[in-house]
Amino acid sequence: MQGPTRKLVQAVLYEAIAIAVLSPTLLLIYDDGLAHAGALSVMLSASALIWNVLYNYLFEFWEARQQSRTRTLSRRLLHSFGFEGGLVVLLVPLVAWWLDISWWAALVTDLGLFVFFFFYALVFQWGFDRVFDVPASAQACAD
């Protein structure tokens, strides 16, 4: 699977799993009710879905121009760090507003989520690539 279909399936599957994990976690931490935690999870995931599509497009654009196009561990770590780091910057204001907490508390919350989702993104993308093969940007050029 390649192209836009691959990107869409990857992003939607990633976020669906994230909502399933994030809602109960937020409920346990903030005890605002499952509907409130679930709504925040959906907003975070919708934001992350948009970022996911944009980030993966940009990452694969960059990756396709590299001399070595192999998805090494260091490249996977770079991918995960860039994706999750961008989310921290994007989501702190939303978390602070929705949970009615300070930006500092929202940053701490986001950093906690970052640690979990950094490893989740790494494992998810590795598994996705194993099931659906790596994108064309990570495949060796045909001579």
Disulfide bonds with the S-S distance in Angstrom:
none
